[in-house]
Amino acid sequence: MLGWALIFFLLAIVAGYFGFFGLAGLAASFAKVLFLIFLIALVVSFIARAVRGRSVM
């Protein structure tokens, strides 16, 4: 999931460089959403491991 966020981030930068502002904004929005989903999944994973008594790190 983080890979997808990075791909959309790079797409936003390239599109912004070439002047496609609408496409750059859309790709940046996708990157933000995917980053937040990844971050939430990471926190849930840490909590699940802690509840089971396993090491979080």
C-alpha positions as CSV (number, residue, x, y, z in Angstrom):
1,M,0.0,0.0,0.0
2,L,2.9,2.3,0.7
3,G,4.2,1.5,-2.7
4,W,1.0,2.8,-4.3
5,A,1.2,6.0,-2.3
6,L,4.7,6.6,-3.5
7,I,3.7,5.9,-7.1
8,F,0.9,8.4,-6.9
9,F,3.2,10.9,-5.2
10,L,5.8,10.6,-8.0
11,L,3.0,10.9,-10.6
12,A,1.8,14.1,-8.9
13,I,5.3,15.6,-9.0
14,V,5.8,14.7,-12.7
15,A,2.4,15.9,-13.7
16,G,3.0,19.2,-11.8
17,Y,6.3,19.6,-13.6
18,F,4.6,19.3,-16.9
19,G,1.8,21.6,-15.9
20,F,-1.1,19.2,-15.6
21,F,-2.5,20.8,-12.5
22,G,-5.8,18.8,-12.4
23,L,-3.9,15.5,-12.8
24,A,-1.3,16.5,-10.2
25,G,-4.0,17.4,-7.7
26,L,-5.9,14.2,-8.3
27,A,-2.7,12.1,-7.9
28,A,-1.7,14.0,-4.8
29,S,-5.2,13.3,-3.3
30,F,-4.8,9.6,-4.0
31,A,-1.4,9.6,-2.4
32,K,-2.7,11.3,0.7
33,V,-5.6,8.8,1.0
34,L,-3.3,5.8,0.5
35,F,-0.8,7.1,3.0
36,L,-3.6,7.5,5.6
37,I,-4.9,4.0,4.9
38,F,-1.3,2.6,5.3
39,L,-0.8,4.6,8.6
40,I,-4.1,3.3,10.0
41,A,-3.3,-0.3,9.0
42,L,0.1,0.1,10.7
43,V,-1.4,1.3,14.0
44,V,-4.1,-1.5,13.9
45,S,-1.3,-4.0,13.3
46,F,0.7,-2.7,16.3
47,I,-2.4,-2.8,18.5
48,A,-3.3,-6.4,17.4
49,R,0.3,-7.6,18.1
50,A,0.3,-5.9,21.5
51,V,-3.0,-7.4,22.5
52,R,-1.7,-10.9,21.6
53,G,1.3,-10.3,23.8
54,R,3.9,-10.3,21.0
55,S,6.6,-7.7,20.6
56,V,5.5,-4.7,18.6
57,M,8.9,-3.9,17.2
